[in-house]
Amino acid sequence: MINSTTDNGSGIKPKVNTVYAAYTIPVFGSKDASVTLAANASRADNVTKDESLNAVRVRFNYAF
């Protein structure tokens, strides 16, 4: 988890919270091939437009 607050000199301090998780799974029982599944959620507060962002990622890894 990442938490970031910025003191920009005004009374309102912009803030961002992000959570990230990843898990790697071997493919076909091989130590050289794997799939990494990842997800993250992020939220910004006290900025021009408060926003949330959610993402899912898949990475295929193969070493030869």
Kinemage of the C-alpha trace (Angstrom):
@kinemage 1
@onewidth
@group {chain A} dominant
@subgroup {mainchain}
@vectorlist {calphas} color= white
{ca met a 1} P 0.000 0.000 0.000
{ca ile a 2} L 1.231 3.463 -0.901
{ca asn a 3} L -0.107 6.628 0.713
{ca ser a 4} L 0.997 10.026 -0.574
{ca thr a 5} L 0.008 13.477 0.690
{ca thr a 6} L 1.317 16.719 -0.840
{ca asp a 7} L 1.623 19.986 1.079
{ca asn a 8} L 1.103 22.542 -1.683
{ca gly a 9} L 0.856 25.562 0.623
{ca ser a 10} L -2.944 25.734 0.642
{ca gly a 11} L -5.337 24.482 3.305
{ca ile a 12} L -6.312 21.502 1.144
{ca lys a 13} L -3.694 18.772 0.794
{ca pro a 14} L -4.037 16.436 -2.224
{ca lys a 15} L -3.887 12.763 -1.223
{ca val a 16} L -3.455 9.506 -3.187
{ca asn a 17} L -3.894 5.964 -1.820
{ca thr a 18} L -2.852 2.954 -3.915
{ca val a 19} L -3.024 -0.785 -3.200
{ca tyr a 20} L -1.169 -3.255 -5.464
{ca ala a 21} L -1.028 -7.059 -5.343
{ca ala a 22} L 0.627 -9.624 -7.636
{ca tyr a 23} L 0.822 -13.412 -7.709
{ca thr a 24} L 3.015 -15.558 -9.984
{ca ile a 25} L 1.899 -19.025 -11.075
{ca pro a 26} L 4.163 -21.567 -12.844
{ca val a 27} L 2.865 -22.750 -16.226
{ca phe a 28} L 2.979 -26.419 -17.289
{ca gly a 29} L 5.085 -27.265 -14.209
{ca ser a 30} L 8.093 -25.522 -15.758
{ca lys a 31} L 10.410 -23.284 -13.731
{ca asp a 32} L 11.107 -21.246 -16.899
{ca ala a 33} L 7.484 -20.331 -17.706
{ca ser a 34} L 5.036 -18.436 -15.514
{ca val a 35} L 2.023 -16.158 -15.521
{ca thr a 36} L 1.845 -13.175 -13.169
{ca leu a 37} L -1.594 -11.879 -12.221
{ca ala a 38} L -1.762 -8.384 -10.725
{ca ala a 39} L -4.409 -5.923 -9.597
{ca asn a 40} L -4.331 -2.399 -8.246
{ca ala a 41} L -6.792 0.156 -6.918
{ca ser a 42} L -6.000 3.843 -6.562
{ca arg a 43} L -7.967 6.822 -5.278
{ca ala a 44} L -7.118 10.545 -5.420
{ca asp a 45} L -8.782 13.024 -3.036
{ca asn a 46} L -8.661 16.831 -2.735
{ca val a 47} L -7.599 17.319 -6.353
{ca thr a 48} L -9.388 19.059 -9.230
{ca lys a 49} L -11.531 15.957 -9.804
{ca asp a 50} L -11.551 13.184 -7.161
{ca glu a 51} L -11.050 9.912 -9.015
{ca ser a 52} L -10.724 6.171 -8.542
{ca leu a 53} L -8.832 3.832 -10.838
{ca asn a 54} L -8.931 0.026 -10.812
{ca ala a 55} L -6.768 -2.140 -13.066
{ca val a 56} L -6.017 -5.815 -13.696
{ca arg a 57} L -2.855 -7.022 -15.430
{ca val a 58} L -1.579 -10.329 -16.783
{ca arg a 59} L 2.068 -10.914 -17.665
{ca phe a 60} L 3.403 -14.027 -19.405
{ca asn a 61} L 7.038 -14.796 -18.555
{ca tyr a 62} L 9.319 -17.273 -20.298
{ca ala a 63} L 13.071 -17.637 -19.925
{ca phe a 64} L 15.013 -19.508 -22.582
